Amino acid sequence: MSDDHQIDEFRQQALDYHANPVPGKIEIALTKPANSAADLALAYSWCCRTCA
């Protein structure tokens, strides 16, 4: 197997890896409600129970 062929094969494997089953390397999913401005304000608040 030539070096060029190995590089082409590796490149294709990398493209397939990142394209299937869902394109991209990572996914971010909401775990809390974000339906209103109030929800978003709570989500971005820095305080927690130990701060009070």
PDB file with SEQRES, HELIX, SHEET and CRYST1 records, atoms N, CA, C and O in Angstrom:
SEQRES   1 A   52  MET SER ASP ASP HIS GLN ILE ASP GLU PHE ARG GLN GLN          
SEQRES   2 A   52  ALA LEU ASP TYR HIS ALA ASN PRO VAL PRO GLY LYS ILE          
SEQRES   3 A   52  GLU ILE ALA LEU THR LYS PRO ALA ASN SER ALA ALA ASP          
SEQRES   4 A   52  LEU ALA LEU ALA TYR SER TRP CYS CYS ARG THR CYS ALA          
HELIX    1 AA1 ASP A    3  ALA A   19  1                                  17    
HELIX    2 AA2 ALA A   37  ALA A   43  1                                   7    
HELIX    3 AA3 ARG A   49  CYS A   51  5                                   3    
CRYST1    1.000    1.000    1.000  90.00  90.00  90.00 P 1           1          
ATOM      1  N   MET A   1       0.848  -1.181   0.000  1.00  0.00           N  
ATOM      2  CA  MET A   1       0.000   0.000   0.000  1.00  0.00           C  
ATOM      3  C   MET A   1       0.892   1.242   0.000  1.00  0.00           C  
ATOM      4  O   MET A   1       1.785   1.350   0.841  1.00  0.00           O  
ATOM      5  N   SER A   2       0.675   2.159  -0.904  1.00  0.00           N  
ATOM      6  CA  SER A   2       1.518   3.350  -0.983  1.00  0.00           C  
ATOM      7  C   SER A   2       1.139   4.337   0.120  1.00  0.00           C  
ATOM      8  O   SER A   2       0.041   4.286   0.674  1.00  0.00           O  
ATOM      9  N   ASP A   3       2.079   5.238   0.423  1.00  0.00           N  
ATOM     10  CA  ASP A   3       1.828   6.252   1.445  1.00  0.00           C  
ATOM     11  C   ASP A   3       0.643   7.125   1.067  1.00  0.00           C  
ATOM     12  O   ASP A   3      -0.181   7.461   1.918  1.00  0.00           O  
ATOM     13  N   ASP A   4       0.553   7.499  -0.217  1.00  0.00           N  
ATOM     14  CA  ASP A   4      -0.560   8.336  -0.677  1.00  0.00           C  
ATOM     15  C   ASP A   4      -1.894   7.640  -0.475  1.00  0.00           C  
ATOM     16  O   ASP A   4      -2.875   8.265  -0.071  1.00  0.00           O  
ATOM     17  N   HIS A   5      -1.927   6.348  -0.758  1.00  0.00           N  
ATOM     18  CA  HIS A   5      -3.168   5.588  -0.580  1.00  0.00           C  
ATOM     19  C   HIS A   5      -3.542   5.506   0.900  1.00  0.00           C  
ATOM     20  O   HIS A   5      -4.715   5.628   1.249  1.00  0.00           O  
ATOM     21  N   GLN A   6      -2.548   5.299   1.772  1.00  0.00           N  
ATOM     22  CA  GLN A   6      -2.807   5.233   3.209  1.00  0.00           C  
ATOM     23  C   GLN A   6      -3.343   6.568   3.727  1.00  0.00           C  
ATOM     24  O   GLN A   6      -4.264   6.602   4.543  1.00  0.00           O  
ATOM     25  N   ILE A   7      -2.764   7.652   3.250  1.00  0.00           N  
ATOM     26  CA  ILE A   7      -3.217   8.975   3.670  1.00  0.00           C  
ATOM     27  C   ILE A   7      -4.643   9.218   3.188  1.00  0.00           C  
ATOM     28  O   ILE A   7      -5.474   9.713   3.949  1.00  0.00           O  
ATOM     29  N   ASP A   8      -4.933   8.879   1.943  1.00  0.00           N  
ATOM     30  CA  ASP A   8      -6.286   9.042   1.408  1.00  0.00           C  
ATOM     31  C   ASP A   8      -7.290   8.197   2.177  1.00  0.00           C  
ATOM     32  O   ASP A   8      -8.397   8.649   2.472  1.00  0.00           O  
ATOM     33  N   GLU A   9      -6.900   6.967   2.501  1.00  0.00           N  
ATOM     34  CA  GLU A   9      -7.793   6.072   3.244  1.00  0.00           C  
ATOM     35  C   GLU A   9      -8.047   6.611   4.653  1.00  0.00           C  
ATOM     36  O   GLU A   9      -9.182   6.612   5.128  1.00  0.00           O  
ATOM     37  N   PHE A  10      -6.977   7.071   5.319  1.00  0.00           N  
ATOM     38  CA  PHE A  10      -7.119   7.634   6.663  1.00  0.00           C  
ATOM     39  C   PHE A  10      -7.995   8.881   6.637  1.00  0.00           C  
ATOM     40  O   PHE A  10      -8.845   9.065   7.508  1.00  0.00           O  
ATOM     41  N   ARG A  11      -7.789   9.725   5.652  1.00  0.00           N  
ATOM     42  CA  ARG A  11      -8.588  10.947   5.518  1.00  0.00           C  
ATOM     43  C   ARG A  11     -10.061  10.601   5.366  1.00  0.00           C  
ATOM     44  O   ARG A  11     -10.911  11.219   6.007  1.00  0.00           O  
ATOM     45  N   GLN A  12     -10.370   9.627   4.533  1.00  0.00           N  
ATOM     46  CA  GLN A  12     -11.759   9.224   4.332  1.00  0.00           C  
ATOM     47  C   GLN A  12     -12.343   8.634   5.613  1.00  0.00           C  
ATOM     48  O   GLN A  12     -13.501   8.891   5.943  1.00  0.00           O  
ATOM     49  N   GLN A  13     -11.551   7.847   6.331  1.00  0.00           N  
ATOM     50  CA  GLN A  13     -12.025   7.279   7.594  1.00  0.00           C  
ATOM     51  C   GLN A  13     -12.326   8.390   8.609  1.00  0.00           C  
ATOM     52  O   GLN A  13     -13.317   8.320   9.337  1.00  0.00           O  
ATOM     53  N   ALA A  14     -11.472   9.404   8.650  1.00  0.00           N  
ATOM     54  CA  ALA A  14     -11.697  10.526   9.560  1.00  0.00           C  
ATOM     55  C   ALA A  14     -12.969  11.285   9.184  1.00  0.00           C  
ATOM     56  O   ALA A  14     -13.756  11.649  10.058  1.00  0.00           O  
ATOM     57  N   LEU A  15     -13.171  11.523   7.892  1.00  0.00           N  
ATOM     58  CA  LEU A  15     -14.392  12.203   7.445  1.00  0.00           C  
ATOM     59  C   LEU A  15     -15.633  11.388   7.799  1.00  0.00           C  
ATOM     60  O   LEU A  15     -16.630  11.940   8.265  1.00  0.00           O  
ATOM     61  N   ASP A  16     -15.570  10.089   7.580  1.00  0.00           N  
ATOM     62  CA  ASP A  16     -16.701   9.217   7.914  1.00  0.00           C  
ATOM     63  C   ASP A  16     -16.966   9.206   9.415  1.00  0.00           C  
ATOM     64  O   ASP A  16     -18.117   9.247   9.850  1.00  0.00           O  
ATOM     65  N   TYR A  17     -15.898   9.152  10.201  1.00  0.00           N  
ATOM     66  CA  TYR A  17     -16.020   9.122  11.663  1.00  0.00           C  
ATOM     67  C   TYR A  17     -16.756  10.351  12.172  1.00  0.00           C  
ATOM     68  O   TYR A  17     -17.632  10.240  13.030  1.00  0.00           O  
ATOM     69  N   HIS A  18     -16.406  11.526  11.650  1.00  0.00           N  
ATOM     70  CA  HIS A  18     -16.997  12.767  12.133  1.00  0.00           C  
ATOM     71  C   HIS A  18     -18.349  13.067  11.495  1.00  0.00           C  
ATOM     72  O   HIS A  18     -19.069  13.941  11.977  1.00  0.00           O  
ATOM     73  N   ALA A  19     -18.709  12.372  10.436  1.00  0.00           N  
ATOM     74  CA  ALA A  19     -19.978  12.624   9.753  1.00  0.00           C  
ATOM     75  C   ALA A  19     -21.088  11.672  10.175  1.00  0.00           C  
ATOM     76  O   ALA A  19     -22.264  11.981   9.984  1.00  0.00           O  
ATOM     77  N   ASN A  20     -20.744  10.530  10.740  1.00  0.00           N  
ATOM     78  CA  ASN A  20     -21.753   9.512  11.035  1.00  0.00           C  
ATOM     79  C   ASN A  20     -21.714   9.097  12.488  1.00  0.00           C  
ATOM     80  O   ASN A  20     -20.617   9.029  13.043  1.00  0.00           O  
ATOM     81  N   PRO A  21     -22.800   8.819  13.135  1.00  0.00           N  
ATOM     82  CA  PRO A  21     -24.165   8.920  12.650  1.00  0.00           C  
ATOM     83  C   PRO A  21     -24.679  10.358  12.648  1.00  0.00           C  
ATOM     84  O   PRO A  21     -25.632  10.674  11.936  1.00  0.00           O  
ATOM     85  N   VAL A  22     -24.050  11.234  13.446  1.00  0.00           N  
ATOM     86  CA  VAL A  22     -24.426  12.652  13.486  1.00  0.00           C  
ATOM     87  C   VAL A  22     -23.162  13.456  13.265  1.00  0.00           C  
ATOM     88  O   VAL A  22     -22.148  13.198  13.913  1.00  0.00           O  
ATOM     89  N   PRO A  23     -23.199  14.436  12.356  1.00  0.00           N  
ATOM     90  CA  PRO A  23     -22.000  15.229  12.103  1.00  0.00           C  
ATOM     91  C   PRO A  23     -21.540  15.990  13.355  1.00  0.00           C  
ATOM     92  O   PRO A  23     -22.358  16.415  14.171  1.00  0.00           O  
ATOM     93  N   GLY A  24     -20.263  16.146  13.485  1.00  0.00           N  
ATOM     94  CA  GLY A  24     -19.697  16.923  14.584  1.00  0.00           C  
ATOM     95  C   GLY A  24     -18.979  16.057  15.587  1.00  0.00           C  
ATOM     96  O   GLY A  24     -19.104  14.833  15.572  1.00  0.00           O  
ATOM     97  N   LYS A  25     -18.220  16.702  16.466  1.00  0.00           N  
ATOM     98  CA  LYS A  25     -17.451  15.981  17.470  1.00  0.00           C  
ATOM     99  C   LYS A  25     -18.199  15.901  18.792  1.00  0.00           C  
ATOM    100  O   LYS A  25     -18.148  14.881  19.479  1.00  0.00           O  
ATOM    101  N   ILE A  26     -18.890  16.975  19.145  1.00  0.00           N  
ATOM    102  CA  ILE A  26     -19.609  16.996  20.411  1.00  0.00           C  
ATOM    103  C   ILE A  26     -21.010  17.533  20.184  1.00  0.00           C  
ATOM    104  O   ILE A  26     -21.314  18.123  19.147  1.00  0.00           O  
ATOM    105  N   GLU A  27     -21.839  17.316  21.162  1.00  0.00           N  
ATOM    106  CA  GLU A  27     -23.201  17.827  21.111  1.00  0.00           C  
ATOM    107  C   GLU A  27     -23.523  18.410  22.475  1.00  0.00           C  
ATOM    108  O   GLU A  27     -23.156  17.849  23.507  1.00  0.00           O  
ATOM    109  N   ILE A  28     -24.205  19.525  22.467  1.00  0.00           N  
ATOM    110  CA  ILE A  28     -24.639  20.152  23.709  1.00  0.00           C  
ATOM    111  C   ILE A  28     -26.154  20.074  23.748  1.00  0.00           C  
ATOM    112  O   ILE A  28     -26.830  20.458  22.794  1.00  0.00           O  
ATOM    113  N   ALA A  29     -26.679  19.578  24.849  1.00  0.00           N  
ATOM    114  CA  ALA A  29     -28.128  19.452  24.999  1.00  0.00           C  
ATOM    115  C   ALA A  29     -28.556  20.123  26.297  1.00  0.00           C  
ATOM    116  O   ALA A  29     -27.871  20.023  27.314  1.00  0.00           O  
ATOM    117  N   LEU A  30     -29.681  20.800  26.252  1.00  0.00           N  
ATOM    118  CA  LEU A  30     -30.213  21.443  27.447  1.00  0.00           C  
ATOM    119  C   LEU A  30     -30.684  20.388  28.433  1.00  0.00           C  
ATOM    120  O   LEU A  30     -31.296  19.390  28.053  1.00  0.00           O  
ATOM    121  N   THR A  31     -30.390  20.622  29.697  1.00  0.00           N  
ATOM    122  CA  THR A  31     -30.869  19.725  30.744  1.00  0.00           C  
ATOM    123  C   THR A  31     -31.857  20.428  31.668  1.00  0.00           C  
ATOM    124  O   THR A  31     -32.458  19.799  32.539  1.00  0.00           O  
ATOM    125  N   LYS A  32     -32.019  21.720  31.476  1.00  0.00           N  
ATOM    126  CA  LYS A  32     -32.942  22.531  32.270  1.00  0.00           C  
ATOM    127  C   LYS A  32     -33.864  23.290  31.319  1.00  0.00           C  
ATOM    128  O   LYS A  32     -33.545  23.452  30.141  1.00  0.00           O  
ATOM    129  N   PRO A  33     -35.005  23.755  31.826  1.00  0.00           N  
ATOM    130  CA  PRO A  33     -35.910  24.509  30.968  1.00  0.00           C  
ATOM    131  C   PRO A  33     -35.270  25.815  30.480  1.00  0.00           C  
ATOM    132  O   PRO A  33     -34.490  26.441  31.197  1.00  0.00           O  
ATOM    133  N   ALA A  34     -35.608  26.206  29.271  1.00  0.00           N  
ATOM    134  CA  ALA A  34     -35.112  27.468  28.704  1.00  0.00           C  
ATOM    135  C   ALA A  34     -36.212  28.074  27.847  1.00  0.00           C  
ATOM    136  O   ALA A  34     -35.985  28.475  26.705  1.00  0.00           O  
ATOM    137  N   ASN A  35     -37.409  28.131  28.423  1.00  0.00           N  
ATOM    138  CA  ASN A  35     -38.568  28.599  27.668  1.00  0.00           C  
ATOM    139  C   ASN A  35     -38.841  30.079  27.834  1.00  0.00           C  
ATOM    140  O   ASN A  35     -39.646  30.645  27.094  1.00  0.00           O  
ATOM    141  N   SER A  36     -38.186  30.717  28.792  1.00  0.00           N  
ATOM    142  CA  SER A  36     -38.477  32.133  29.047  1.00  0.00           C  
ATOM    143  C   SER A  36     -37.204  32.854  29.444  1.00  0.00           C  
ATOM    144  O   SER A  36     -36.162  32.241  29.677  1.00  0.00           O  
ATOM    145  N   ALA A  37     -37.315  34.176  29.515  1.00  0.00           N  
ATOM    146  CA  ALA A  37     -36.182  34.979  29.965  1.00  0.00           C  
ATOM    147  C   ALA A  37     -35.833  34.647  31.412  1.00  0.00           C  
ATOM    148  O   ALA A  37     -34.662  34.672  31.791  1.00  0.00           O  
ATOM    149  N   ALA A  38     -36.840  34.340  32.217  1.00  0.00           N  
ATOM    150  CA  ALA A  38     -36.590  33.989  33.611  1.00  0.00           C  
ATOM    151  C   ALA A  38     -35.791  32.682  33.709  1.00  0.00           C  
ATOM    152  O   ALA A  38     -34.872  32.575  34.520  1.00  0.00           O  
ATOM    153  N   ASP A  39     -36.140  31.700  32.889  1.00  0.00           N  
ATOM    154  CA  ASP A  39     -35.386  30.448  32.866  1.00  0.00           C  
ATOM    155  C   ASP A  39     -33.926  30.702  32.509  1.00  0.00           C  
ATOM    156  O   ASP A  39     -33.023  30.158  33.144  1.00  0.00           O  
ATOM    157  N   LEU A  40     -33.697  31.528  31.492  1.00  0.00           N  
ATOM    158  CA  LEU A  40     -32.329  31.820  31.075  1.00  0.00           C  
ATOM    159  C   LEU A  40     -31.564  32.595  32.138  1.00  0.00           C  
ATOM    160  O   LEU A  40     -30.367  32.378  32.328  1.00  0.00           O  
ATOM    161  N   ALA A  41     -32.260  33.510  32.841  1.00  0.00           N  
ATOM    162  CA  ALA A  41     -31.611  34.262  33.915  1.00  0.00           C  
ATOM    163  C   ALA A  41     -31.143  33.302  35.014  1.00  0.00           C  
ATOM    164  O   ALA A  41     -30.042  33.448  35.546  1.00  0.00           O  
ATOM    165  N   LEU A  42     -31.982  32.329  35.345  1.00  0.00           N  
ATOM    166  CA  LEU A  42     -31.586  31.342  36.348  1.00  0.00           C  
ATOM    167  C   LEU A  42     -30.430  30.482  35.852  1.00  0.00           C  
ATOM    168  O   LEU A  42     -29.514  30.165  36.611  1.00  0.00           O  
ATOM    169  N   ALA A  43     -30.473  30.111  34.593  1.00  0.00           N  
ATOM    170  CA  ALA A  43     -29.425  29.262  34.024  1.00  0.00           C  
ATOM    171  C   ALA A  43     -28.061  29.950  34.065  1.00  0.00           C  
ATOM    172  O   ALA A  43     -27.042  29.296  34.286  1.00  0.00           O  
ATOM    173  N   TYR A  44     -28.040  31.250  33.854  1.00  0.00           N  
ATOM    174  CA  TYR A  44     -26.770  31.979  33.817  1.00  0.00           C  
ATOM    175  C   TYR A  44     -26.415  32.625  35.146  1.00  0.00           C  
ATOM    176  O   TYR A  44     -25.422  33.348  35.230  1.00  0.00           O  
ATOM    177  N   SER A  45     -27.206  32.379  36.186  1.00  0.00           N  
ATOM    178  CA  SER A  45     -26.879  32.939  37.493  1.00  0.00           C  
ATOM    179  C   SER A  45     -25.698  32.165  38.073  1.00  0.00           C  
ATOM    180  O   SER A  45     -25.588  30.957  37.860  1.00  0.00           O  
ATOM    181  N   TRP A  46     -24.846  32.823  38.779  1.00  0.00           N  
ATOM    182  CA  TRP A  46     -23.638  32.197  39.283  1.00  0.00           C  
ATOM    183  C   TRP A  46     -23.820  31.631  40.682  1.00  0.00           C  
ATOM    184  O   TRP A  46     -23.017  30.807  41.120  1.00  0.00           O  
ATOM    185  N   CYS A  47     -24.842  32.048  41.379  1.00  0.00           N  
ATOM    186  CA  CYS A  47     -25.001  31.669  42.777  1.00  0.00           C  
ATOM    187  C   CYS A  47     -25.604  30.272  42.920  1.00  0.00           C  
ATOM    188  O   CYS A  47     -26.417  29.825  42.111  1.00  0.00           O  
ATOM    189  N   CYS A  48     -25.170  29.616  43.976  1.00  0.00           N  
ATOM    190  CA  CYS A  48     -25.716  28.303  44.294  1.00  0.00           C  
ATOM    191  C   CYS A  48     -26.105  28.290  45.780  1.00  0.00           C  
ATOM    192  O   CYS A  48     -25.945  29.297  46.469  1.00  0.00           O  
ATOM    193  N   ARG A  49     -26.594  27.198  46.255  1.00  0.00           N  
ATOM    194  CA  ARG A  49     -27.043  27.119  47.649  1.00  0.00           C  
ATOM    195  C   ARG A  49     -25.916  27.420  48.628  1.00  0.00           C  
ATOM    196  O   ARG A  49     -26.167  28.006  49.681  1.00  0.00           O  
ATOM    197  N   THR A  50     -24.719  27.048  48.320  1.00  0.00           N  
ATOM    198  CA  THR A  50     -23.618  27.268  49.264  1.00  0.00           C  
ATOM    199  C   THR A  50     -23.202  28.731  49.320  1.00  0.00           C  
ATOM    200  O   THR A  50     -22.472  29.120  50.231  1.00  0.00           O  
ATOM    201  N   CYS A  51     -23.651  29.565  48.359  1.00  0.00           N  
ATOM    202  CA  CYS A  51     -23.299  30.980  48.348  1.00  0.00           C  
ATOM    203  C   CYS A  51     -24.205  31.785  49.284  1.00  0.00           C  
ATOM    204  O   CYS A  51     -23.810  32.856  49.744  1.00  0.00           O  
ATOM    205  N   ALA A  52     -25.372  31.303  49.564  1.00  0.00           N  
ATOM    206  CA  ALA A  52     -26.379  32.066  50.317  1.00  0.00           C  
ATOM    207  C   ALA A  52     -26.025  32.196  51.772  1.00  0.00           C  
ATOM    208  O   ALA A  52     -26.770  32.809  52.537  1.00  0.00           O  
TER     209      ALA A  52                                                      
END                                                                             
